[in-house]
Amino acid sequence: MFKSRGDSNIVYKCTVRLLEDTEILECEFHPGYKGKYLLEHVCQQLNLAETDYFGLRYVDSAGQRHWLHIAKLILKQVKDSSPILFSFRVKFYPPNPLLLKEDVTRFQIYLQLKRDLLHGRLYCTANEAAMLGALIIQIELGDYDPSIHVGNYVTEMRLLLRQTDAIEARIQELHREPVEGTACGAGGVKGLSTQEAERTFLKIACQLDTYGVDPHPVKDHRGNQLYVGINHGGILTFQGGRKTNHFKWSEVNKINFEGRMFIVHLNYPEKKHTVGFKCPSGAACRHVWCCAIEQMLFFTLPSSSDACVYSGGGLFSWGTKFKYVGRTEREILERDGLLPPRDHSEEGSSGGGRRKASSVPATPSTPMTGDFGYSSLPRSTHSAPLEESGVGGAGGAGEGEVCDGACLLSGAAVDIALACCDNTSTACPEYSRDAYEHSSTESAATHGTHGTHVSGLHGAQGVSGVSGAQEEWRAALQPPPRPFSLLRAFIPSFLFVWLSLALGALLLFETDWPLLQQLKRKPEIISLRHHYYTPLKEYLKKKVIELF
């Protein structure tokens, strides 16, 4: 599939499936083209001017869905796909599709919602499903005509995921009944024009809980199967077709992931909360994180210039960085005259900074247990507060008592140490008495009664064994050993472990030692080399080349 990147005459072909399954586009692009070119080309073919709400989706070789990034090369994103296939879909569902400027844009939103209804993503009650189905019939077939619409004509059209006989009968009934009062009232849909029926369909659909939701399968801390949905209102969870939680964007403090765990940090009045969801795979978790970040920025940032590079993942996620590209919803509404222009001078000092700080802060939230049915993620690396440490330290001296230092100088160990000092001072030579008295004076100033006690013992003892006592005296004058430092012990151990792992990896992957051949053929080692060792090696090689 790939050829020399320097050859600009190479042309690649791809297929784009539109919102109507029967319609496709055959497109061509060059190796240097980015995703923005392909998206604009498809929108141009559909006469779409409001392109910001749409995107192109593809599936990689591992079966994971992705949105085509408009600022990255197309080939780099679909390098493992053959043939190259994209799906044109609505990426950002507008909160009120009736405010869209052009009818053609509303029609594409309608087609997407029609797909969502058919595939079960737009979950609704039976009455709502019947009304939406009747509106689709009205849009595509027009007013009911007994000479044309005979028999169970609704059955021939697939409208719902679970299209029962009862719902089909109700759809036919609504299609035959004329409009009475409002289109959403007790009347039917007969008499509505195509445009009116389409607007009514959008008005009903955008008020549903699952509007704009692409469900991602996850599990909570109890192992219960849930679905996470992300739209203009925030992050929602569903279980058994019922909405269980709704975390609004104003309540979301930070979004990140760790391995397969998708983590949402929430801010509530006077408390913080952390909720985690386990995804089927690490790639699926990264996809959920990217979708959540992109949806949040599109609907909350006042301007795309306020967006910075957001990072997610940890030690076992190899870090994922995301840079938002494109206009935000506010910029689109300002361009269309639906919102007044912002005061950039005030925004630079207040609004923009607050939004960025509240969207993705620099520090994580503190997990607390709330009334959400989900327990917070364990945070074993959190340090205990200083107040708790002080109480714990004072506990050894008795509750409510303050240790002044004397409580630390008691017990059998101290008695043995004092006895050793007595034995050492007995063998002190006469010619070094001045030096020792000077040392004893400093010790007395520092340790109080202990220095006086040692000095008194020294003055009362005689002089003997000069040659043997010299060595003992020099040993006594040596500085005491340094106290144990966890940092000094950890850093060498940490470096030793990583150096050992690096040498082991080099030995395993870069040598042809016969003893390691069988180990190299294990699936785990092959996966380790493909997903971690080779990318890291190429990254380090690139950085070294850049430096020199």
Backbone torsions as a table, in degrees:
resi	resn	phi	psi	omega
1	MET	NA	-39.6	-175.7
2	PHE	-94.6	143.4	174.4
3	LYS	-130.2	-170.4	-177.1
4	SER	-61.1	131.8	179.7
5	ARG	-72.3	-18.1	179.3
6	GLY	-75.9	-16.2	-180.0
7	ASP	-84.9	103.6	-176.8
8	SER	-78.9	-4.6	-179.3
9	ASN	-87.8	-5.7	179.2
10	ILE	-69.6	134.5	179.2
11	VAL	-122.7	131.1	177.6
12	TYR	-109.1	145.7	-179.4
13	LYS	-110.6	146.2	177.3
14	CYS	-145.8	160.9	179.2
15	THR	-115.5	134.3	179.1
16	VAL	-118.0	118.4	176.0
17	ARG	-87.5	130.7	-178.9
18	LEU	-89.2	-178.7	-175.8
19	LEU	-68.0	-26.0	168.8
20	GLU	-87.8	120.5	-173.6
21	ASP	-59.4	-23.7	-178.2
22	THR	-82.3	-6.9	-176.3
23	GLU	-110.4	131.2	177.2
24	ILE	-136.3	160.9	175.8
25	LEU	-125.8	134.7	172.7
26	GLU	-99.3	119.9	-175.0
27	CYS	-122.4	159.4	176.6
28	GLU	-128.6	148.9	177.7
29	PHE	-152.5	157.8	179.8
30	HIS	-95.7	162.2	-177.0
31	PRO	-58.6	-30.4	-177.7
32	GLY	-86.9	3.5	-177.7
33	TYR	-80.7	142.8	178.1
34	LYS	-99.6	171.5	-175.9
35	GLY	-61.4	-27.6	-179.1
36	LYS	-62.4	-36.1	-179.8
37	TYR	-62.9	-46.5	-176.7
38	LEU	-67.3	-41.9	179.2
39	LEU	-63.6	-44.4	178.8
40	GLU	-65.2	-34.8	179.1
41	HIS	-65.2	-43.7	179.6
42	VAL	-66.2	-43.9	179.0
43	CYS	-63.1	-34.2	177.8
44	GLN	-66.3	-38.4	177.8
45	GLN	-66.0	-27.9	-179.9
46	LEU	-95.7	4.3	-179.0
47	ASN	60.1	36.9	179.1
48	LEU	-95.7	123.8	175.5
49	ALA	-97.7	-31.4	179.5
50	GLU	-88.6	80.1	-171.9
51	THR	-86.7	-10.7	-171.3
52	ASP	-69.3	-20.4	-177.4
53	TYR	-86.0	-5.3	-171.5
54	PHE	-115.3	163.3	179.4
55	GLY	-157.5	172.1	177.8
56	LEU	-114.5	129.9	-177.7
57	ARG	-115.1	146.1	178.7
58	TYR	-141.8	165.2	179.9
59	VAL	-118.8	129.0	-178.4
60	ASP	-80.9	-179.1	-176.5
61	SER	-65.1	-21.6	178.9
62	ALA	-89.3	2.4	179.3
63	GLY	85.4	10.3	-179.7
64	GLN	-92.3	132.6	178.9
65	ARG	-79.9	148.7	177.5
66	HIS	-145.0	153.4	168.9
67	TRP	-92.3	135.2	178.4
68	LEU	-67.8	120.4	-179.8
69	HIS	-76.0	126.2	-172.7
70	ILE	-75.9	-15.5	-178.2
71	ALA	-100.8	3.4	-179.6
72	LYS	-115.7	159.0	179.8
73	LEU	-63.5	140.1	-179.3
74	ILE	-64.2	-46.3	-176.4
75	LEU	-62.0	-36.4	-178.6
76	LYS	-65.8	-27.7	-177.1
77	GLN	-87.4	-28.8	-176.2
78	VAL	-116.8	32.2	-172.9
79	LYS	-64.9	-24.9	-178.3
80	ASP	-97.6	2.2	-175.1
81	SER	-96.1	134.2	175.3
82	SER	-156.1	115.8	-2.3
83	PRO	-72.9	166.6	-179.3
84	ILE	-85.5	118.6	-175.8
85	LEU	-130.7	128.7	177.2
86	PHE	-120.7	158.1	174.3
87	SER	-123.2	125.4	177.9
88	PHE	-82.3	118.8	-175.4
89	ARG	-139.3	162.7	172.1
90	VAL	-76.7	124.2	-177.8
91	LYS	-96.5	-43.1	178.9
92	PHE	-119.4	108.5	179.1
93	TYR	-77.5	120.0	-179.5
94	PRO	-65.2	140.7	-179.9
95	PRO	-57.4	-37.7	177.6
96	ASN	-129.6	93.8	-177.3
97	PRO	-65.2	-15.0	178.2
98	LEU	-70.7	-15.7	178.6
99	LEU	-85.5	-3.9	178.8
100	LEU	-61.8	147.7	-171.2
101	LYS	-76.1	-36.6	-171.7
102	GLU	-116.8	146.6	179.0
103	ASP	-66.3	-34.1	-177.9
104	VAL	-65.8	-32.3	176.6
105	THR	-69.3	-43.0	177.1
106	ARG	-62.5	-35.4	179.2
107	PHE	-65.4	-39.1	177.5
108	GLN	-67.5	-35.9	175.0
109	ILE	-64.7	-40.0	177.4
110	TYR	-61.3	-44.5	179.0
111	LEU	-61.4	-39.1	178.5
112	GLN	-65.9	-43.1	179.5
113	LEU	-67.6	-32.3	175.5
114	LYS	-63.6	-40.2	175.3
115	ARG	-65.2	-43.0	179.6
116	ASP	-60.8	-39.3	178.7
117	LEU	-66.0	-40.8	-178.5
118	LEU	-68.1	-37.8	-176.8
119	HIS	-92.3	5.3	175.0
120	GLY	83.8	7.5	178.6
121	ARG	-78.8	-32.0	177.7
122	LEU	-92.3	84.1	-174.9
123	TYR	-79.2	136.2	-179.1
124	CYS	-155.4	172.1	178.7
125	THR	-74.8	171.9	-178.7
126	ALA	-64.6	-40.2	179.4
127	ASN	-65.7	-42.2	178.5
128	GLU	-66.3	-39.7	178.5
129	ALA	-63.5	-39.8	178.6
130	ALA	-64.8	-42.5	178.6
131	MET	-65.2	-43.3	178.5
132	LEU	-64.1	-41.2	177.6
133	GLY	-62.9	-40.6	178.0
134	ALA	-64.2	-37.9	177.8
135	LEU	-65.9	-38.1	176.4
136	ILE	-63.1	-42.9	177.2
137	ILE	-61.1	-41.8	180.0
138	GLN	-65.0	-38.7	-179.9
139	ILE	-68.1	-40.3	-171.6
140	GLU	-93.9	-26.2	-178.3
141	LEU	-112.7	-16.1	-177.6
142	GLY	82.2	-164.6	-178.4
143	ASP	-64.2	151.3	179.2
144	TYR	-64.0	130.5	177.6
145	ASP	-129.4	113.0	-176.1
146	PRO	-61.8	-23.9	179.3
147	SER	-78.5	-20.8	-178.2
148	ILE	-104.7	-47.1	-175.3
149	HIS	-92.0	86.9	-178.0
150	VAL	-112.6	155.7	178.8
151	GLY	67.4	-158.4	179.2
152	ASN	-92.5	72.8	-175.7
153	TYR	-70.5	-17.1	179.3
154	VAL	-70.6	-30.3	-178.3
155	THR	-61.9	-31.4	-179.2
156	GLU	-69.0	-16.7	-179.3
157	MET	-109.4	123.8	177.6
158	ARG	-83.3	111.1	-175.6
159	LEU	-113.2	-35.8	-173.1
160	LEU	-126.8	158.1	177.6
161	LEU	-67.4	-43.8	176.6
162	ARG	-116.0	85.6	-174.5
163	GLN	-95.4	93.1	-177.4
164	THR	-86.4	167.4	178.6
165	ASP	-63.3	-37.3	-179.4
166	ALA	-64.8	-42.7	179.5
167	ILE	-68.2	-39.0	177.8
168	GLU	-61.8	-40.9	177.9
169	ALA	-63.9	-40.0	178.3
170	ARG	-66.7	-38.4	178.0
171	ILE	-62.3	-45.0	178.2
172	GLN	-61.8	-39.3	179.6
173	GLU	-63.6	-45.7	178.0
174	LEU	-65.1	-34.6	179.7
175	HIS	-68.0	-29.7	-178.9
176	ARG	-83.9	-28.8	-175.3
177	GLU	-77.7	139.7	177.3
178	PRO	-75.5	164.0	179.6
179	VAL	-70.8	131.9	176.3
180	GLU	-129.9	126.7	-177.2
181	GLY	66.4	-121.0	177.8
182	THR	-94.2	157.0	-179.7
183	ALA	-66.2	-23.2	-179.8
184	CYS	-92.8	3.1	-177.1
185	GLY	-85.5	-145.8	-174.5
186	ALA	-81.3	-12.3	-176.4
187	GLY	-79.0	-179.6	179.1
188	GLY	-94.0	-152.0	-175.8
189	VAL	-121.5	-1.3	-178.8
190	LYS	-65.7	133.2	-178.4
191	GLY	102.8	-13.7	177.3
192	LEU	-77.5	136.3	173.2
193	SER	-73.5	169.0	-179.7
194	THR	-59.5	-43.0	-179.1
195	GLN	-68.0	-39.9	178.8
196	GLU	-66.3	-41.6	178.4
197	ALA	-65.0	-38.1	178.8
198	GLU	-65.0	-42.8	179.8
199	ARG	-67.4	-36.7	177.1
200	THR	-66.0	-40.9	177.2
201	PHE	-58.9	-46.5	179.8
202	LEU	-64.9	-37.6	-178.6
203	LYS	-64.8	-41.1	179.2
204	ILE	-71.3	-44.1	-174.1
205	ALA	-65.4	-39.0	-175.0
206	CYS	-71.9	-10.7	178.2
207	GLN	-94.5	-2.2	179.4
208	LEU	-80.5	152.6	-178.8
209	ASP	-63.5	-32.5	-175.5
210	THR	-94.5	13.8	177.9
211	TYR	-64.9	126.5	178.4
212	GLY	74.4	13.7	-176.2
213	VAL	-99.1	125.5	171.0
214	ASP	-105.5	102.9	-171.0
215	PRO	-68.1	131.4	176.0
216	HIS	-110.6	121.0	-179.1
217	PRO	-69.9	129.6	178.9
218	VAL	-142.9	176.4	174.4
219	LYS	-132.1	145.5	177.2
220	ASP	-86.9	-172.7	-174.3
221	HIS	-68.6	-17.3	177.4
222	ARG	-91.7	-2.9	-178.2
223	GLY	86.8	9.4	178.3
224	ASN	-74.6	140.1	179.8
225	GLN	-76.5	124.5	178.6
226	LEU	-129.4	171.7	172.5
227	TYR	-130.8	130.4	177.3
228	VAL	-99.9	128.4	176.7
229	GLY	-120.6	146.8	-177.1
230	ILE	-131.0	125.2	176.9
231	ASN	-145.8	-162.0	-174.6
232	HIS	-65.9	-21.8	-176.9
233	GLY	-89.1	-14.8	-179.4
234	GLY	139.0	-149.8	-178.8
235	ILE	-109.8	126.8	-177.3
236	LEU	-119.5	152.6	174.2
237	THR	-123.1	143.1	-178.9
238	PHE	-130.7	144.3	176.0
239	GLN	-141.4	118.8	-179.0
240	GLY	63.1	35.2	-179.5
241	GLY	77.6	7.0	-178.2
242	ARG	-118.5	133.6	178.8
243	LYS	-71.7	125.1	-178.6
244	THR	-104.8	-30.1	179.5
245	ASN	-149.1	151.3	175.5
246	HIS	-139.2	108.0	178.2
247	PHE	-98.5	105.5	-177.2
248	LYS	-70.2	154.9	-178.8
249	TRP	-62.0	-31.5	178.7
250	SER	-67.8	-19.0	179.9
251	GLU	-96.6	-12.1	-177.7
252	VAL	-84.0	123.1	-178.3
253	ASN	-95.8	-36.0	-177.5
254	LYS	-162.6	148.4	177.2
255	ILE	-129.2	127.0	174.7
256	ASN	-150.4	-176.3	178.9
257	PHE	-148.0	157.4	179.0
258	GLU	-141.6	106.8	-176.7
259	GLY	66.4	-114.9	178.1
260	ARG	-101.0	6.3	-175.5
261	MET	-99.4	117.7	175.1
262	PHE	-90.7	123.1	-168.6
263	ILE	-119.9	131.7	177.5
264	VAL	-121.0	122.6	176.8
265	HIS	-98.2	125.5	-174.5
266	LEU	-114.4	147.0	176.8
267	ASN	-116.4	121.2	174.6
268	TYR	-123.6	162.4	-179.7
269	PRO	-54.3	118.9	174.4
270	GLU	67.1	14.3	174.1
271	LYS	-159.7	161.6	177.7
272	LYS	-126.1	156.6	-175.0
273	HIS	-145.6	145.2	178.6
274	THR	-124.2	128.9	-178.7
275	VAL	-122.8	135.5	-179.8
276	GLY	-124.9	144.7	177.5
277	PHE	-131.0	134.0	-178.8
278	LYS	-91.5	122.5	-178.7
279	CYS	-92.4	162.7	-178.9
280	PRO	-62.5	-31.5	-177.8
281	SER	-151.7	168.2	177.4
282	GLY	-65.4	-38.1	178.7
283	ALA	-65.1	-40.6	177.2
284	ALA	-64.3	-37.2	179.2
285	CYS	-66.7	-41.8	176.9
286	ARG	-62.8	-37.7	179.4
287	HIS	-65.5	-43.1	178.1
288	VAL	-62.2	-42.7	179.8
289	TRP	-62.5	-45.6	179.4
290	CYS	-62.4	-42.8	178.9
291	CYS	-62.1	-43.2	-178.4
292	ALA	-65.3	-44.3	179.3
293	ILE	-62.4	-45.1	-176.9
294	GLU	-67.0	-41.9	178.2
295	GLN	-64.5	-42.3	-179.3
296	MET	-62.5	-44.4	-178.0
297	LEU	-68.9	-39.3	-178.6
298	PHE	-63.2	-39.5	-174.0
299	PHE	-96.0	-8.4	-177.0
300	THR	-118.6	-30.6	-177.7
301	LEU	-72.0	136.3	175.8
302	PRO	-70.4	-27.4	-178.2
303	SER	-152.1	145.8	178.8
304	SER	-66.7	-20.3	177.8
305	SER	-69.7	-18.2	177.4
306	ASP	-78.2	-13.2	-176.7
307	ALA	-76.5	137.4	175.2
308	CYS	-118.0	-172.0	178.9
309	VAL	-83.5	123.0	-179.3
310	TYR	-104.9	137.7	-178.3
311	SER	-118.8	146.3	178.2
312	GLY	-140.9	169.0	-179.0
313	GLY	88.7	165.5	-178.5
314	GLY	-131.9	-145.9	-175.0
315	LEU	-61.2	-37.9	-176.6
316	PHE	-96.6	6.6	178.6
317	SER	-111.1	-4.7	178.8
318	TRP	60.2	15.6	173.7
319	GLY	66.7	130.6	177.4
320	THR	-129.3	126.2	-179.8
321	LYS	-108.3	143.2	-178.7
322	PHE	-134.7	131.5	176.7
323	LYS	-121.4	118.9	-178.8
324	TYR	-74.3	134.3	-179.8
325	VAL	-130.4	134.9	179.2
326	GLY	118.1	174.0	179.7
327	ARG	-78.0	156.1	173.8
328	THR	-95.9	169.3	-178.4
329	GLU	-62.5	-38.7	-179.7
330	ARG	-64.2	-40.1	178.3
331	GLU	-63.7	-37.1	178.7
332	ILE	-66.4	-44.6	-179.8
333	LEU	-66.7	-36.4	175.8
334	GLU	-66.2	-39.1	178.4
335	ARG	-64.1	-37.8	-179.0
336	ASP	-84.9	0.9	177.9
337	GLY	78.9	14.3	179.8
338	LEU	-87.8	-13.2	175.7
339	LEU	-134.1	144.3	176.9
340	PRO	-69.2	148.8	179.1
341	PRO	-60.5	150.1	-179.6
342	ARG	-79.3	154.3	172.1
343	ASP	-87.6	100.5	-173.3
344	HIS	-65.3	-29.3	180.0
345	SER	-67.4	-41.0	178.3
346	GLU	-73.5	-35.7	-178.1
347	GLU	-64.4	-37.0	-177.9
348	GLY	-65.1	-26.5	-177.4
349	SER	-97.6	-19.3	-175.5
350	SER	-134.6	-68.8	-168.6
351	GLY	-58.8	-52.8	-175.7
352	GLY	-62.3	-41.0	-179.9
353	GLY	-63.9	-39.3	179.8
354	ARG	-66.6	-39.0	-178.4
355	ARG	-65.0	-43.8	-179.4
356	LYS	-66.1	-38.1	-178.7
357	ALA	-68.6	-37.0	-177.9
358	SER	-79.5	-21.4	-178.3
359	SER	-77.8	-55.9	-178.8
360	VAL	-136.7	92.1	-177.3
361	PRO	-75.1	168.5	-178.7
362	ALA	-80.0	-23.0	-177.9
363	THR	-117.0	145.6	-179.9
364	PRO	-74.0	161.1	177.9
365	SER	-78.3	158.0	175.7
366	THR	-88.3	122.6	-177.3
367	PRO	-70.2	134.5	175.9
368	MET	-137.2	152.5	-179.3
369	THR	-82.6	127.3	179.4
370	GLY	-120.3	-171.0	-177.5
371	ASP	-99.1	56.1	-175.6
372	PHE	-116.3	-7.2	-177.3
373	GLY	85.1	2.8	177.7
374	TYR	-124.7	136.8	176.7
375	SER	-86.6	151.8	179.8
376	SER	-69.6	156.9	178.4
377	LEU	-71.2	145.2	178.4
378	PRO	-68.4	136.7	177.9
379	ARG	-124.8	81.9	-176.4
380	SER	-72.9	-14.4	-176.7
381	THR	-90.0	-2.5	180.0
382	HIS	-72.8	133.2	178.4
383	SER	-80.4	148.6	176.8
384	ALA	-71.8	147.8	178.5
385	PRO	-61.9	156.9	-178.2
386	LEU	-64.0	-35.8	-179.7
387	GLU	-62.3	-40.9	179.0
388	GLU	-66.8	-37.5	178.9
389	SER	-64.5	-39.7	179.1
390	GLY	-64.3	-40.4	178.9
391	VAL	-66.3	-40.8	179.8
392	GLY	-65.0	-37.4	179.4
393	GLY	-69.7	-36.1	-179.8
394	ALA	-75.9	-15.4	-179.2
395	GLY	-62.0	-30.2	-179.6
396	GLY	-68.4	-26.5	179.7
397	ALA	-94.2	2.7	-178.3
398	GLY	106.7	138.4	-175.8
399	GLU	-66.1	130.8	178.6
400	GLY	87.1	-9.2	179.7
401	GLU	-93.6	154.2	178.8
402	VAL	-110.1	125.7	-178.9
403	CYS	-82.3	121.6	-179.3
404	ASP	-97.7	7.2	-180.0
405	GLY	111.1	-30.8	-179.9
406	ALA	-68.4	-29.0	-179.5
407	CYS	-68.9	-17.1	178.9
408	LEU	-88.4	-13.0	-177.4
409	LEU	-110.5	62.5	179.0
410	SER	-149.8	162.7	178.2
411	GLY	105.6	177.5	-175.0
412	ALA	-65.3	-33.9	-177.6
413	ALA	-64.7	-38.5	179.7
414	VAL	-70.4	-37.9	177.9
415	ASP	-61.1	-42.3	178.5
416	ILE	-64.0	-39.3	-179.5
417	ALA	-65.3	-40.2	178.5
418	LEU	-66.8	-35.8	178.1
419	ALA	-64.6	-38.5	177.2
420	CYS	-64.0	-38.0	178.5
421	CYS	-65.2	-37.4	179.0
422	ASP	-64.0	-44.0	-179.1
423	ASN	-64.9	-36.8	-179.1
424	THR	-69.1	-42.0	-178.1
425	SER	-69.1	-23.9	177.0
426	THR	-63.2	-34.4	-176.5
427	ALA	-94.7	21.0	-176.6
428	CYS	-75.6	131.1	-180.0
429	PRO	-73.6	156.2	-177.0
430	GLU	-69.2	-39.4	-172.7
431	TYR	-72.3	-13.0	179.3
432	SER	-107.6	17.1	-178.2
433	ARG	-62.2	-41.5	-178.0
434	ASP	-62.0	-43.8	-179.8
435	ALA	-63.9	-39.4	-177.7
436	TYR	-71.2	-38.5	177.4
437	GLU	-62.5	-37.4	177.5
438	HIS	-64.3	-41.0	178.8
439	SER	-67.3	-38.2	-179.8
440	SER	-67.1	-35.2	178.8
441	THR	-63.3	-45.1	178.0
442	GLU	-63.5	-38.8	180.0
443	SER	-66.4	-37.0	179.0
444	ALA	-66.4	-38.3	178.7
445	ALA	-65.1	-29.1	-176.7
446	THR	-88.5	-43.4	-171.6
447	HIS	-109.7	3.5	174.8
448	GLY	71.7	-123.5	-172.2
449	THR	-63.7	-27.3	-178.9
450	HIS	-66.6	-39.5	178.0
451	GLY	-66.0	-40.3	178.6
452	THR	-64.8	-39.7	-179.3
453	HIS	-64.2	-42.9	-179.8
454	VAL	-68.5	-39.8	-179.8
455	SER	-64.5	-39.7	178.1
456	GLY	-63.5	-41.9	177.8
457	LEU	-62.5	-38.5	-179.1
458	HIS	-65.2	-40.9	-178.5
459	GLY	-69.4	-23.5	-176.0
460	ALA	-88.1	-10.3	-174.6
461	GLN	-98.0	156.1	178.3
462	GLY	-90.3	-174.4	-177.0
463	VAL	-113.4	130.9	178.0
464	SER	-159.8	155.9	173.7
465	GLY	59.6	61.8	-174.3
466	VAL	-63.2	-47.5	-174.1
467	SER	-65.9	-43.2	179.4
468	GLY	-73.3	-34.1	-178.2
469	ALA	-71.1	-26.3	-179.9
470	GLN	-58.7	-46.9	-177.6
471	GLU	-65.1	-40.0	178.7
472	GLU	-66.2	-37.5	-179.2
473	TRP	-67.7	-40.4	177.3
474	ARG	-63.3	-38.3	177.6
475	ALA	-65.4	-35.9	179.6
476	ALA	-68.2	-31.9	-179.2
477	LEU	-78.8	-9.7	179.4
478	GLN	-67.6	146.6	-179.3
479	PRO	-63.9	148.4	180.0
480	PRO	-65.5	155.8	-179.9
481	PRO	-63.7	147.2	-179.7
482	ARG	-67.8	144.9	178.4
483	PRO	-65.9	157.9	-179.0
484	PHE	-65.3	132.4	178.4
485	SER	-119.5	121.0	179.5
486	LEU	-63.6	-36.3	-179.4
487	LEU	-64.7	-44.8	-179.3
488	ARG	-66.2	-30.0	178.8
489	ALA	-80.5	-30.5	-175.1
490	PHE	-77.4	-43.3	-174.2
491	ILE	-61.4	-49.7	177.3
492	PRO	-60.8	-39.4	178.9
493	SER	-64.6	-41.6	178.8
494	PHE	-62.1	-46.1	179.5
495	LEU	-65.0	-39.2	179.8
496	PHE	-63.5	-43.6	-179.6
497	VAL	-63.9	-44.8	-177.7
498	TRP	-70.7	-36.0	176.0
499	LEU	-66.1	-38.0	177.3
500	SER	-64.7	-41.5	177.8
501	LEU	-65.2	-40.5	179.4
502	ALA	-64.3	-44.5	178.4
503	LEU	-64.6	-38.3	177.2
504	GLY	-64.7	-39.1	178.0
505	ALA	-66.5	-42.4	177.6
506	LEU	-62.8	-41.1	179.3
507	LEU	-65.3	-35.8	-176.8
508	LEU	-78.3	-43.2	-171.3
509	PHE	-97.1	-20.2	-173.9
510	GLU	-109.8	-0.8	179.4
511	THR	-120.6	163.5	178.6
512	ASP	-112.3	40.1	-179.2
513	TRP	-65.0	124.7	-175.7
514	PRO	-58.6	-31.3	-178.0
515	LEU	-67.2	-20.3	-176.6
516	LEU	-100.4	-1.0	-176.5
517	GLN	-63.3	-42.8	-179.8
518	GLN	-66.4	-36.3	178.0
519	LEU	-67.2	-36.4	-179.2
520	LYS	-64.1	-27.2	-176.2
521	ARG	-84.9	-2.8	177.8
522	LYS	-69.3	141.8	-178.4
523	PRO	-59.1	-35.9	-179.5
524	GLU	-65.4	-40.5	-179.7
525	ILE	-69.9	-39.0	177.3
526	ILE	-62.1	-44.1	178.3
527	SER	-64.9	-40.0	178.2
528	LEU	-61.4	-42.3	-179.6
529	ARG	-67.7	-40.9	-175.5
530	HIS	-72.1	-41.9	-171.9
531	HIS	-91.1	-24.3	-173.0
532	TYR	-124.2	-52.5	-171.9
533	TYR	-66.8	-51.1	-177.5
534	THR	-62.8	-47.6	177.0
535	PRO	-60.1	-39.8	178.9
536	LEU	-66.4	-38.5	178.7
537	LYS	-63.4	-44.4	179.3
538	GLU	-65.9	-37.8	179.3
539	TYR	-64.3	-46.7	179.2
540	LEU	-64.5	-38.9	178.4
541	LYS	-62.2	-41.2	179.4
542	LYS	-64.2	-41.8	-179.7
543	LYS	-66.9	-38.8	178.7
544	VAL	-64.6	-41.2	178.4
545	ILE	-63.5	-39.5	179.2
546	GLU	-65.4	-34.5	-178.9
547	LEU	-71.6	-38.0	-174.5
548	PHE	-107.3	NA	NA
